[in-house]
């Protein structure tokens, strides 16, 4: 550095030239001989980056916590640390501002280095270091080929079996395991035959007859309904209802070439009783059947006409439906019998009649003997000896309702 006329400065001497700077900036600093003075120390406030280079000829490394590390065999243990010299009293310079390009500001003036402390006595020679780690074992050589297996010798004779040793004592019984879950119940077997009834014992004496209770009064109501649809309301006081259903009668047939028209069949009769178990109010819906029309026309294109069938009488009560069918219409072809009587569904009671062939003028209609005025079939018609006979229509059915309270 060429300041103060090369080696000139504040501390100029003939043997030791000292140059003092507050801040020294250089792109590359190269020291050919040494840095620092003998028996002095250099203080760095920044980290030192060796860029992958080595530290040579190091004797000891003293750490801040007072411990020492050395690896040379001939170096004794670290002597006691000397007293720290007095701190220089020079004021620390102000730190310069950071330049715009990121260079570090100037470091303040360093204080005077304190007096060198007394050098401690050389410590005793340290113990020999531990033996270094053993080197790695070389790779194992390849295993030689296995020789051929020799022939197996013949099996020797089996020796006699030794005597069976005495049975040892029985071991302790282990703890009983938990009971498993109950299996499903097996199927129930067939029921056995019922045994013969035992003999009936002798009858005991008859008890005393209690006093006669008051006579109950019954209320009975009967209503008759003709052809058509009806809705009947039943009081909750009614305990039993009796229905008599008669279907409509069939109309008589017509035969205009003779006297052999056939009569219609009678409607069926059904009798049904309903027990009002819950004693609640009921609603009965019903349709009473109509009689069939007689088979005749004022301008017939055909000489034969069949009578119309009667319609059914039906009731629905408490979810149950009962029906009495209407009678069939009479035929008009001059052969066979008249129309058949109606059927009942379900079958509770059936009474019906069939139309017949009359001796002259036409057949007689079926007659409902229980209710002569309801459900009878119409008489058949035809050409009589002297005058034509008109076939009759069947009679309408009927519904008879009787309530018991």
C-alpha positions as CSV (number, residue, x, y, z in Angstrom):
1,X,0.0,0.0,0.0
2,X,1.5,3.4,-0.9
3,X,0.3,5.7,1.7
4,X,2.5,8.1,3.5
5,X,5.4,7.6,1.0
6,X,5.4,3.8,1.3
7,X,5.6,2.6,4.9
8,X,5.3,6.1,6.2
9,X,2.6,6.8,8.7
10,X,1.9,7.5,12.3
11,X,4.0,4.7,13.6
12,X,7.1,4.8,11.3
13,X,10.2,2.9,12.4
14,X,13.3,1.5,10.7
15,X,12.4,-2.1,11.3
16,X,8.6,-2.2,11.8
17,X,6.6,0.0,9.5
18,X,3.0,0.5,10.6
19,X,0.2,1.9,8.4
20,X,-3.1,2.8,10.1
21,X,-6.4,3.1,8.3
22,X,-10.0,3.5,9.5
23,X,-11.3,1.6,6.5
24,X,-9.4,-0.4,4.0
25,X,-11.2,-1.6,0.8
26,X,-9.4,-3.6,-1.8
27,X,-10.5,-6.1,-4.5
28,X,-7.7,-8.5,-3.5
29,X,-5.3,-8.4,-0.6
30,X,-2.1,-10.5,-0.8
31,X,0.3,-10.8,2.2
32,X,3.6,-12.4,1.2
33,X,5.3,-12.7,4.6
34,X,2.9,-12.6,7.5
35,X,-0.1,-10.7,9.0
36,X,-0.1,-9.2,12.4
37,X,2.8,-8.8,14.9
38,X,4.4,-11.4,17.1
39,X,2.7,-12.3,20.3
40,X,-0.4,-10.2,19.3
41,X,-3.9,-11.2,18.2
42,X,-6.1,-10.2,15.3
43,X,-9.8,-9.6,16.0
44,X,-12.3,-10.3,13.2
45,X,-15.9,-9.0,13.5
46,X,-16.9,-10.9,10.4
47,X,-17.1,-14.5,9.3
48,X,-14.1,-16.0,7.5
49,X,-14.9,-18.0,4.4
50,X,-11.9,-20.2,3.3
51,X,-13.6,-21.2,0.0
52,X,-12.6,-24.8,0.4
53,X,-9.0,-24.1,1.4
54,X,-7.2,-25.5,4.5
55,X,-5.8,-24.1,7.8
56,X,-2.1,-25.1,8.1
57,X,0.2,-25.5,11.1
58,X,-2.5,-25.0,13.7
59,X,-1.4,-25.7,17.3
60,X,-4.5,-25.3,19.4
61,X,-8.1,-24.1,18.8
62,X,-9.5,-22.3,21.8
63,X,-13.3,-22.1,22.0
64,X,-15.3,-19.3,23.6
65,X,-16.5,-21.6,26.4
66,X,-12.9,-22.1,27.5
67,X,-12.3,-25.6,26.0
68,X,-9.4,-26.4,23.8
69,X,-9.0,-28.8,20.9
70,X,-5.6,-30.1,19.7
71,X,-4.6,-33.1,17.7
72,X,-0.7,-33.0,17.7
73,X,0.8,-35.9,19.7
74,X,3.7,-33.7,21.0
75,X,1.7,-30.8,22.1
76,X,1.0,-30.6,25.8
77,X,-2.3,-29.7,27.4
78,X,-3.4,-26.2,27.2
79,X,-2.0,-24.1,30.0
80,X,-4.2,-21.8,32.0
81,X,-5.6,-18.9,30.1
82,X,-3.7,-15.7,30.6
83,X,-5.3,-12.6,32.0
84,X,-7.0,-10.5,29.5
85,X,-5.3,-7.3,28.8
86,X,-6.9,-4.0,29.6
87,X,-9.5,-2.9,27.1
88,X,-8.3,-0.1,24.9
89,X,-9.9,3.2,25.8
90,X,-10.2,4.6,22.4
91,X,-13.7,5.4,21.3
92,X,-15.2,3.3,18.6
93,X,-15.9,5.1,15.4
94,X,-19.3,5.6,13.9
95,X,-20.4,3.0,11.4
96,X,-20.7,4.4,7.9
97,X,-23.9,4.2,6.0
98,X,-24.5,1.3,3.7
99,X,-23.7,2.2,0.1
100,X,-26.4,2.0,-2.6
101,X,-24.6,-1.0,-4.1
102,X,-24.7,-3.0,-0.9
103,X,-21.0,-2.4,0.2
104,X,-20.5,-2.4,3.9
105,X,-20.0,0.9,5.5
106,X,-16.7,2.0,7.1
107,X,-15.8,0.3,10.4
108,X,-15.2,2.7,13.3
109,X,-11.7,3.3,14.5
110,X,-10.3,0.3,16.5
111,X,-9.2,1.0,20.0
112,X,-5.6,0.5,21.1
113,X,-4.6,-3.1,21.6
114,X,-4.2,-3.9,25.3
115,X,-0.9,-5.0,26.7
116,X,0.0,-8.6,26.0
117,X,-0.8,-10.9,28.9
118,X,1.8,-13.2,30.4
119,X,2.3,-16.4,28.6
120,X,1.2,-19.4,30.7
121,X,3.5,-22.2,31.5
122,X,3.7,-25.0,29.0
123,X,1.4,-27.7,30.0
124,X,2.2,-31.3,30.5
125,X,2.3,-33.6,27.5
126,X,-1.2,-34.8,26.7
127,X,-2.2,-38.5,26.7
128,X,-1.8,-40.4,23.6
129,X,-4.8,-40.2,21.4
130,X,-7.1,-43.1,20.7
131,X,-6.2,-45.6,18.0
132,X,-7.8,-44.7,14.7
133,X,-10.6,-46.7,13.3
134,X,-9.9,-49.9,11.6
135,X,-10.0,-49.8,7.8
136,X,-12.7,-51.4,5.8
137,X,-12.7,-55.1,5.3
138,X,-12.0,-56.1,1.7
139,X,-14.6,-57.7,-0.5
140,X,-15.2,-61.4,0.1
141,X,-14.0,-63.7,-2.7
142,X,-16.3,-65.7,-4.9
143,X,-17.5,-69.0,-3.4
144,X,-16.1,-72.1,-5.1
145,X,-18.3,-74.6,-6.8
146,X,-20.0,-77.2,-4.6
147,X,-18.7,-80.7,-5.1
148,X,-20.9,-83.5,-6.2
149,X,-22.9,-85.2,-3.5
150,X,-21.8,-88.7,-2.7
151,X,-24.1,-91.7,-2.9
152,X,-26.4,-92.3,0.0
153,X,-25.5,-95.3,2.0
154,X,-28.0,-98.1,2.7
155,X,-30.4,-97.6,5.6
156,X,-29.4,-99.7,8.6
157,X,-31.8,-102.0,10.3
158,X,-34.3,-100.5,12.7
159,X,-33.2,-101.1,16.3
160,X,-35.6,-102.6,18.8
161,X,-38.2,-100.2,20.3
162,X,-37.4,-99.1,23.8
163,X,-39.7,-99.6,26.6
164,X,-42.5,-97.1,27.1
165,X,-41.7,-94.7,29.9
166,X,-44.0,-94.3,32.9
167,X,-47.0,-92.0,32.3
168,X,-46.4,-88.6,33.8
169,X,-48.8,-86.9,36.2
170,X,-51.8,-85.3,34.6
171,X,-51.5,-81.6,34.1
172,X,-53.8,-79.1,35.8
173,X,-57.1,-78.6,34.1
174,X,-57.2,-75.3,32.3
175,X,-59.8,-72.6,33.0
176,X,-63.2,-73.3,31.4
177,X,-63.8,-71.1,28.4
178,X,-66.8,-68.8,28.1
179,X,-70.0,-70.4,27.1
180,X,-70.7,-70.0,23.4
181,X,-73.8,-68.3,22.0
182,X,-77.0,-70.4,22.1
183,X,-77.6,-72.1,18.8
184,X,-80.9,-71.8,16.8
185,X,-83.9,-73.6,18.1
186,X,-84.5,-76.9,16.4
187,X,-87.6,-77.6,14.3
188,X,-90.7,-78.6,16.3
189,X,-91.4,-82.2,15.8
190,X,-94.8,-83.5,14.6
191,X,-97.6,-83.4,17.2
192,X,-98.2,-86.8,18.7
193,X,-101.6,-88.5,18.4
194,X,-104.2,-87.4,20.8
195,X,-104.9,-90.0,23.4
196,X,-108.3,-91.5,24.0
197,X,-110.7,-89.4,25.9
198,X,-111.0,-90.5,29.5
199,X,-114.3,-91.6,31.0
200,X,-116.6,-88.9,32.0
201,X,-117.1,-88.6,35.7
202,X,-120.4,-88.6,37.3
203,X,-122.4,-85.4,37.0
204,X,-122.3,-83.1,40.0
205,X,-125.5,-81.9,41.7
206,X,-127.3,-79.1,39.9
207,X,-126.8,-75.7,41.5
208,X,-129.6,-73.6,42.9
209,X,-131.5,-71.7,40.3
210,X,-130.9,-67.9,40.6
211,X,-133.6,-65.3,40.7
212,X,-135.3,-64.5,37.4
213,X,-133.9,-61.2,36.0
214,X,-135.9,-58.5,34.4
215,X,-137.4,-59.2,31.0
216,X,-135.4,-57.5,28.2
217,X,-137.2,-55.4,25.7
218,X,-136.2,-56.0,22.1
219,X,-136.8,-53.5,19.3
220,X,-137.4,-54.8,15.8
221,X,-137.7,-52.6,12.7
222,X,-138.4,-53.8,9.1
223,X,-138.0,-51.8,5.9
224,X,-138.7,-52.7,2.3
225,X,-136.7,-51.1,-0.6
226,X,-137.7,-51.3,-4.3
227,X,-135.6,-51.2,-7.5
228,X,-132.8,-48.7,-7.6
229,X,-129.8,-47.6,-5.4
230,X,-130.1,-46.9,-1.7
231,X,-127.9,-45.9,1.2
232,X,-129.1,-47.1,4.7
233,X,-127.7,-45.8,8.0
234,X,-127.8,-48.2,10.9
235,X,-127.7,-47.0,14.5
236,X,-125.0,-48.1,16.9
237,X,-127.7,-49.6,19.1
238,X,-128.4,-52.2,16.6
239,X,-126.9,-55.6,17.4
240,X,-128.1,-57.7,14.5
241,X,-129.3,-57.0,10.9
242,X,-131.2,-59.5,8.7
243,X,-131.2,-58.9,5.0
244,X,-133.6,-60.7,2.5
245,X,-132.5,-60.0,-1.1
246,X,-134.6,-60.9,-4.2
247,X,-133.2,-60.4,-7.7
248,X,-135.3,-59.1,-10.6
249,X,-137.3,-61.6,-12.7
250,X,-136.5,-62.4,-16.3
251,X,-138.8,-61.2,-19.1
252,X,-140.9,-63.7,-21.2
253,X,-139.8,-64.7,-24.7
254,X,-141.9,-64.2,-27.9
255,X,-142.6,-66.5,-30.8
256,X,-144.9,-65.1,-33.4
257,X,-145.3,-68.3,-35.5
258,X,-147.0,-70.3,-32.9
259,X,-148.0,-70.6,-29.2
260,X,-144.7,-71.8,-27.8
261,X,-143.0,-68.6,-26.3
262,X,-141.2,-69.3,-23.1
263,X,-141.6,-67.6,-19.7
264,X,-138.7,-65.8,-17.9
265,X,-137.0,-67.2,-14.8
266,X,-137.5,-65.9,-11.3
267,X,-134.9,-63.8,-9.4
268,X,-132.9,-65.6,-6.7
269,X,-133.5,-65.1,-3.0
270,X,-130.6,-64.6,-0.5
271,X,-131.0,-64.3,3.3
272,X,-128.0,-62.9,5.2
273,X,-127.5,-61.9,8.9
274,X,-124.9,-59.5,10.1
275,X,-123.8,-59.3,13.7
276,X,-122.7,-55.8,14.8
277,X,-120.0,-57.0,17.2
278,X,-118.5,-53.5,17.8
279,X,-121.9,-51.9,18.3
280,X,-120.9,-49.0,16.1
281,X,-122.9,-47.0,13.6
282,X,-123.0,-48.6,10.1
283,X,-123.7,-47.6,6.5
284,X,-125.2,-50.1,4.1
285,X,-125.1,-49.5,0.4
286,X,-127.5,-51.5,-1.8
287,X,-128.8,-51.8,-5.4
288,X,-132.2,-53.5,-5.9
289,X,-132.5,-55.3,-9.2
290,X,-135.1,-54.6,-11.9
291,X,-137.2,-57.1,-13.9
292,X,-136.3,-58.0,-17.5
293,X,-138.3,-56.7,-20.4
294,X,-140.6,-59.1,-22.4
295,X,-139.2,-60.0,-25.8
296,X,-141.5,-58.3,-28.4
297,X,-141.2,-55.7,-31.1
298,X,-143.9,-53.8,-33.0
299,X,-142.1,-54.4,-36.3
300,X,-140.1,-57.5,-35.9
301,X,-137.5,-58.4,-38.5
302,X,-137.4,-61.8,-37.0
303,X,-140.2,-64.0,-35.6
304,X,-138.1,-65.0,-32.5
305,X,-137.4,-62.6,-29.5
306,X,-135.8,-63.5,-26.2
307,X,-136.9,-61.9,-23.0
308,X,-134.4,-59.6,-21.1
309,X,-132.7,-60.9,-18.0
310,X,-133.5,-59.4,-14.6
311,X,-130.6,-57.5,-12.7
312,X,-129.1,-58.5,-9.3
313,X,-129.9,-57.2,-5.9
314,X,-126.7,-56.4,-3.9
315,X,-125.7,-55.1,-0.5
316,X,-122.4,-54.1,1.1
317,X,-122.1,-54.0,4.9
318,X,-119.0,-54.1,7.2
319,X,-116.8,-55.0,4.3
320,X,-119.0,-57.9,3.2
321,X,-120.9,-58.0,-0.1
322,X,-123.9,-60.3,-0.8
323,X,-125.7,-60.6,-4.2
324,X,-128.9,-62.3,-5.4
325,X,-128.9,-62.7,-9.2
326,X,-131.8,-61.8,-11.6
327,X,-133.7,-64.4,-13.6
328,X,-132.8,-65.2,-17.2
329,X,-135.1,-64.1,-20.0
330,X,-137.4,-66.6,-21.7
331,X,-136.5,-68.2,-25.0
332,X,-138.6,-67.5,-28.2
333,X,-137.6,-70.5,-30.4
334,X,-140.5,-72.7,-29.2
335,X,-138.3,-75.4,-27.7
336,X,-137.2,-76.3,-24.2
337,X,-138.0,-74.5,-21.0
338,X,-138.1,-70.9,-20.0
339,X,-135.3,-68.9,-18.4
340,X,-133.5,-70.2,-15.3
341,X,-133.7,-68.7,-11.9
342,X,-131.0,-66.3,-10.6
343,X,-128.0,-67.5,-8.5
344,X,-126.8,-66.1,-5.2
345,X,-123.1,-65.0,-4.5
346,X,-121.9,-65.9,-1.9
347,X,-124.4,-68.8,-1.4
348,X,-126.3,-68.1,1.8
349,X,-129.8,-69.2,0.8
350,X,-131.2,-69.9,-2.7
351,X,-134.8,-70.1,-3.9
352,X,-135.6,-69.6,-7.5
353,X,-138.0,-70.9,-10.2
354,X,-137.7,-71.7,-13.9
355,X,-140.1,-70.5,-16.5
356,X,-142.1,-73.3,-18.2
357,X,-143.8,-74.1,-21.5
358,X,-147.5,-73.4,-21.5
359,X,-150.2,-75.5,-23.3
360,X,-151.2,-72.6,-25.5
361,X,-150.4,-69.0,-26.0
362,X,-146.9,-69.2,-24.4
363,X,-145.0,-70.4,-21.3
364,X,-145.6,-69.5,-17.7
365,X,-143.0,-67.4,-16.0
366,X,-141.1,-68.5,-13.0
367,X,-142.9,-67.7,-9.7
368,X,-141.1,-66.6,-6.5
369,X,-143.2,-68.5,-3.9
370,X,-141.7,-66.6,-0.9
371,X,-142.3,-63.2,-2.3
372,X,-145.0,-63.7,-5.0
373,X,-145.1,-60.0,-5.8
374,X,-141.3,-59.6,-6.3
375,X,-138.7,-61.2,-8.6
376,X,-141.2,-63.4,-10.6
377,X,-140.4,-64.1,-14.2
378,X,-142.7,-62.8,-17.0
379,X,-144.9,-65.2,-19.0
380,X,-143.9,-66.0,-22.6
381,X,-145.9,-64.8,-25.6
382,X,-146.7,-66.1,-29.0
383,X,-149.5,-66.4,-31.7
384,X,-152.5,-68.1,-30.1
385,X,-155.4,-69.9,-31.8
386,X,-157.5,-66.8,-32.0
387,X,-155.3,-63.8,-31.0
388,X,-151.7,-63.0,-30.3
389,X,-150.4,-63.1,-26.7
390,X,-147.9,-60.4,-25.6
391,X,-145.0,-61.7,-23.4
392,X,-144.8,-60.2,-19.9
393,X,-141.8,-58.4,-18.3
394,X,-140.3,-59.8,-15.2
395,X,-141.1,-58.3,-11.8
396,X,-138.6,-56.1,-10.0
397,X,-136.6,-57.4,-7.1
398,X,-136.8,-56.3,-3.5
399,X,-134.7,-55.8,-0.3
400,X,-136.2,-56.4,3.1
401,X,-134.1,-55.2,6.1
402,X,-134.9,-56.1,9.6
403,X,-132.8,-54.6,12.6
404,X,-132.7,-56.0,16.1
405,X,-131.7,-53.6,19.0
